Amino acid sequence: MAVTKEIKYALLTSFLTAAIYWLLVLYTRTLRVRFEGVEKIEAYLGKGGRIIISSWHQRFFGGFFLPRIFGQSPCIMISQSRDGDFISRVVRHIGWIPVRGSSSRGGKAALRAMVQGVIENHIGGHIVDGPTGPPRVVKPGLISLAWNAGAGICPGVVSYENAWTMNSWDRFMVPKPFSRVLFRFGRLFPPPEGMSDDRFESFRKEVEDVMTGEYKAADDHWKG
């Protein structure tokens, strides 16, 4: 009986994965997306650099566009929950390489896999306040990942002209159809070095402050 349920679950998720992917493709074609700062990232990667694109959980809808921007597959950490099973299938269709684990489950193994993924692929994405918050707080995992992978950090700042805001811990946002979307690559932090405990925390806070400011600036863009 358990095997039958697993087979049904696998078939259902396979069908839903394909359906949701194509719905996302059609949906995002209604959006008018503007990219800023792409050349900066391309130049950094072109010199052999490694980079981690950091994002708030609230705006990870923008991750749909990242693989197509650079024409390669970044790696990203996805939780080991059953929801994570489904999400990992969807993001693989989009062009990401899912690495399973989170800060609460399988974290050390996932961090090692993410480090290796960034070293091999030169680019990764990290949702810095996931999977459960607190919102808009950079967790230490981002800094540990960048340090161990010898990678720079760059905020991938996504802002929507018009969006629905969900009643969730992160106030997750989905752009409304035909909305304009701004995807801006922010300040590029070089790979962290010489990370004492004090320096680790000050660097974490610096990245957090910069991300907070750059998201606000992007949201203010629509007020002009």
QUIZIKA-V574568 format. One record per residue. SS is DSSP state (~ for helix, > for strand, _ for the rest). Layout:
SS  SS
This chain:
_  ~  ~  ~  ~  ~  ~  ~  ~  ~  ~  ~  ~  ~  ~  ~  ~  ~  ~  ~  ~  ~  ~  ~  ~  ~  ~  ~  _  _  _  >  >  >  >  >  _  ~  ~  ~  ~  ~  ~  ~  ~  ~  _  _  _  _  >  >  >  >  >  _  ~  ~  ~  ~  ~  ~  ~  ~  ~  ~  ~  ~  ~  ~  _  _  _  _  >  >  >  >  _  _  _  ~  ~  ~  ~  ~  ~  ~  ~  ~  ~  ~  ~  ~  _  _  >  >  >  >  _  _  _  _  _  _  ~  ~  ~  ~  ~  ~  ~  ~  ~  ~  ~  ~  ~  ~  ~  _  >  >  >  >  >  _  _  _  _  _  _  _  _  _  _  _  _  ~  ~  ~  ~  ~  ~  ~  ~  ~  ~  _  _  >  >  >  >  >  >  >  >  >  _  _  >  >  >  _  _  _  _  _  _  _  >  >  >  _  _  _  _  >  >  >  >  >  >  >  >  >  >  _  _  _  _  _  _  _  ~  ~  ~  ~  ~  ~  ~  ~  ~  ~  ~  ~  ~  ~  ~  ~  ~  ~  ~  ~  ~  ~  ~  ~  ~  ~  ~  _
